[in-house]
Amino acid sequence: MKIRVSFIYTILCLVIILIFIKSIDNNKQYNKKIQEVKGIVMEIDDSNVVKAGLSSIGNQILRVKIITANYDGIVTNVINSLLGKLDFDNYYKVGDKLIVALKYDDNNNIVSAKAVDLYRQNYILYVFLIFVILLVWYSRVIGLKALFSFIATVFILWKILIPLLIANKNPLLVTTFILIILTAIILFSVAGFTKKGLVAFLGTIFGLAITLFLTVIIGNKLGLGGMTSPYAETIVFSGYFNLDMKSIFYATIIIGSSGAAMDIAMDISSACWEIKVKKPDICRKELLKSGFNVGRDVIGTMTTTLLLAYSGGYLTLFMLFQIRESSFIRIINMKIISAEIMRTLIGSIGLVIVAPLTGIIASWLFINSNSKHNLIK
């Protein structure tokens, strides 16, 4: 039976990966006459580059050999524009593998070539492969289920959620619908269609509903327009002026807290189920108390985990505050900081709500009230 389940989940994972890769390859490009290929830097001309400390400004002229199929062996000059921005610029060396955007004319002749970025894909795939091997080695069938959930989540976010947001569908409604689907896939995939999975699912959904309500109320009070999210301004000025960026920002808060909410809900549901299995005659009141005790311990670390996860991305900003000796009142009232504080606190409130809700649901669904052993004395 376990072998059959493992085989099914392996096939599902492979099918989703193949569909995802194929859909990416078939994505429409902004310009049909531009083709992105892989190449190797053979020679470099830095005569037009001005270096100033760590940054460089100007144009690198690269002699690049294309190594992508159908273009293999073509050697062409490639321009690498350096703007002095270390977070975007790449300063190439001989032997570097990179992505090159080739532009063609009506006769399919190469008109120009521009360096896009370093080719990092292989190393990312190696790390993903290590993750998969360790996951399956340790968790066996559960690991395959988790892998299926992981891949399905990426697929749904990329192919369903993001296109719907770009199409200017209601961000909060779309995100809520997608999260219900993802929560069902993730929890029922791991726990199966059991009471344990149902308890975790209901606890997560109810907790996220309350989190969504608080996000909208508090977000409106703080006057956050949603432009603090990375690349939000770039999206708007790319022609998408009609997007509701504030609601999209609210959606990111719900998505960010959903993973931790599912984690806590499953922890409490599994703990309560194990208690029920080991002690079948436990009463509802005792099971509820045990669920609350487990929830308190989990929340004690999970809230801090959420804080570290959110604040880690802004570590360099905190360093800048220290260097400039910014006042506390100035820091806490900055739009970007207020947004992250809201994200962290709302997510933490959601976790605190999910824990007792899951414990209550578990005590009612796991215990048969008609049994004489389950009467609350």
N, C-alpha and C positions, 0 to 999 in steps of 0.2 A: 504493500500500500504506500509506504513512504517513498519507494522508488518511483511509483507511478506519479505521485504528487510532485516529486522533484523534477521528473521529466516534463510534466505539464508546465510548471513554472519556468523551467529553462526555455521551453519552446516559446512561451508567452514573452519572456524577456527578449529573446532573439528577434521575434516578429516585430515588437515595438521598436527595437533598435534599428532594424532594417527599414521600417516605415519612416522612422524619424530621419534617418540619413538620406533616404530617397527624397523625402519632402524638402529637406534643406537644399539638396542638389538642384531641385526643380524650382526653387524660389525665384521670383521675378527680380531682375536687376533694374536699377534706375536707368541704366543706359545699356541697350542691347549690344552696343559696339565695344563694350568694355569686358574683358575677360581676366579673371584673377588666376594666376598660375604660381607655381613654386620655382624658385631659382637659387643659384649659388653665386656669391660675389667672387669674381675672378680678379678684378682690378679696382682701385679706388683713386679718384682725383679729388683732393681736398683744397684745391687752389682757390675755390670760391667760398671757403668756410672760414669764419672768424670765431676764434675760441675766446671765451671770457669766463675764467674759472671753470666750473663744472659744466656750464652750458655752452652751446655752439649755435651760431646763426649763419645761415647761408644755404648753399646747395651742394650736396655731395653728388658727384657724378660717378655712378657705379657701372662697371662692366659686368653684366650678369649673364650666366648661362642658364637657360630654362631647362628644367628637368621634369616637367609635367608631361604626361602622355599626350601625344598629338603635337606637342611643341618641343619635344626633347631635342636638345642640341642647338637650338636657336640662341645666338649670343646678341645681346642688344644693350644699348646704353640706358640706364635707369636713373631718374632724378630722385634724390632723397632730400626733401625740404626740411631744414632745421629752423625752428622758430624760437629757440631758446627756452622752450618749456620741457623740463626734464620728465614731467609726467606723461608726455606724449611723444617726444622725439626719440628716435633710435639712431645711434651713431654706429654705422656698420663697419666691420672689419673683413679682410679677405678670408673666405671660407665660411662666412655666415650664410645660413639658409634663411630666405625671406619670401614673403608673398609680394608679387609684382602685379600691378594692374596695367594690362596692355590695352591701349585704345586703337581701334581700327578705323580705316576710312571705308568708303563704299566698295572699294576693290579688295577689301580684306588685307590691306597692307598695314603694318604697324606704324602708327603716326607718332605715338609717344608712349613712354613707359614710366610708371611712378612706383616707388617703394611704398608698400602699405604697412608692413610690420614684420617682425621676426617670425619665423615658423616655429611655433612652440607646441604644436598639436601633438607630436609624438610623445613628448615628456608628460603631457597631460593624460594621454591614453595609458602610459605606463603606470602612472599613479592610480588611475582608475582601475586598472587591472589588478594592482596590488590590493586595493580596497576590496574588490570582488573576491579575490582568492581568500583573503583573511576572513571576510564576512561569511563565505560559504564554508570554509574550513571550521570555523568556530561554531556557527549557528546551524549548519546543515540545512534541513528543510526550511526552518524559520529564516535562515539567511537568504535562501532563494526567494522566499515570499517577500522579504524586506527589499531584495534587489528588484523584484518585479514592481513593488510599490514605488521605489526610488525612480526607476525608469519611467513608469507611468506618470508620476508626478511631473517630471521634466517635460514629458511629451504634452501633457494637458496644459501646463503653464505656457509653453512655447507656442503650441498649435491652436489653443482654444482661448485661454484667458487674454494673452497679449493682443492677438488680432481683434478680439471683441473690444478691448479698451481703445485700441487705435481707431476702430470704427465708431468710437464715441457712444458706445452703449453705456448704460448707467453703471459706473464703476462699482458701487456698493452692492447692487443687486447681482451683477455678474460675478463679483468676487465671492459673495455669499453662496451662490449656486455652485461655483467651482469648488469651494472649500467643503461643501456638503458632499460632493462627489469624491473629492480626494480623501476626506476623512473616512468615508465608507470603504474606499478601495484599500487604504492603508491599514485601518483597524481590522476589517473583516478578512483581509488577506493574511494578516498575521495571526489573529485569534480564531478565524473561521466564523461561520454563521452560528455563533453560540451566544448564550446569555452574557458571557464575559465580554465578547466583542460588542454586543448591543449596549451594555452598560457604559463601556468606554466611549462608544459613539454618541450616545445621548448626553453624557456628561460633557463631552467636548463641544457639541452643537449648542447646548444651552449656555455654556460658559462663553462661547464666542459670540452668541447673540447679545449677551449682556455687555461684553467687551465692545461690540460694534456700537451699541447705544451710547456707552460712555465716551467712545472716541468722537462721535459726532457732536455730542453736547459740549465736551471739554474743548475740542478742537475749534469750535465756533467761538467759544469764550476767549481763547488765546489769540484769535485773529490770525491763524496760520493759513496762508494761501496755497500751500502745497509746493511752492517753488524751491523749497530747501532740499528736495530729493535730488540725488545725483543725475545730471543731464536733463533735468526737467525743463530748464530754460532752453536748452538745445532743441528739445522736441518741439516746444512751442514755436520757436523761431525757424523751424524747418517747414512751417506751413500748417501746423496743427493748432491753430489759435482757438479752435472751438472745444478743445479737450477740457474736461473738468479736472484740473490738476489737484484741486483741494480734495475732491473725493478719491482720486487716485492715491493721494498721500494717505488718506484714511484707510484705503484698501491695503496699502503696504503694512500698516500697523497690525491689521487683523491677520494678514498672511504671516507676518513675522512672529506673532504670538501663537498661531495655530499649531505649529510643530511642538512647542513646549506644552501646550494644552493637551494635545494628544498623548504626549509622553506621560504626563501626570495622570490623565484619565486611565490609561492602560495600566500604569503601575498600581493604582488603587484598585481597579477592577480585578487585576490578577491576584493581588494580595488578598482581597476579600473572597475571591473564588477559592484560593488555596485554603484559607481559613475554613470556609464552608465545607470543603472536601475533607479536611482533616478532622473537623468537628461538625458532623452533620446535624447534631441536635442543638447547635448554637441558636440563640434567639435573635430576633431582629435588632433589639436594642444593643446587644453585645457586639453584633457584627457592625452596626453603625459606629459604635465607639472605636472598634478596631480600625475601621476605614478612616475615621477622623485622625487617629493616632498616626497611621501610615502617611496620611496627607500632610500632617504637620511636619513630619520629618522630611518628606520630599520637597515641600515648599521652602523649607529652611535653606536648602542649597540651590533649588531651581531659580529662585528670585535673583540670587546673586549671580548665577550663571547667565541669566538674561541680561543683567546689568553689564557684565564683562563682555558679552557678545556684542551688545550695542556700542559700548564705549570704546571697545578695541579699535573700531574703524576710525575713531576720531582722536587717537592717541597723540598724533603729531599736532593737532589743533590745541589740545590741552598743554602740550609742551610750549607752544607759541604763547599761550596765556601766561605761563610761568615766566617766560623770557621777558615779556612786555609788562609783567606785574599788573595785569588787568584786575580791576576791582570785582568783588563777588557780584555786586548788583549789576554791573555791566555784563558780566559773563552770563548770569542766569537769565537775563532778559533779552539776550541776543536771539534772533529768530531761529537760527540753526540749532542753538543749544536748547532753546525752549521746545523745539520740535523733537529733539532726541530725548529730552527729559519726559515729554509727554509719551513718546513711544515706549520708553522703559517702564514708566509708572502704569500706563494703561495695560501694557502686557503683563506686568506683575499683578495688577488687580484681577485680570482675567484668570491668572493661575490660581490665585487665592480663592476665586469663585468656583473654578472647575473642581478643585479638590473636594470640598464638602458636598457639592452637587452630585459628584460621582459616587461618594460614599452613601448618600441618601438613596440614590437610584439603585445601587448595589444591594443595599439592605432590603429593599422592596422586591426586587426581581429575583434575588438569590434565595430568599426565604419564602416558603409557602405559608401564608398566614392561616391556612386551614389546618396546619399540623399542630398537634397539641404541644409539641416541643418548642414551637416558635412563638408562643404567647408571651407578650411582655408582662412581666410581673411587677 
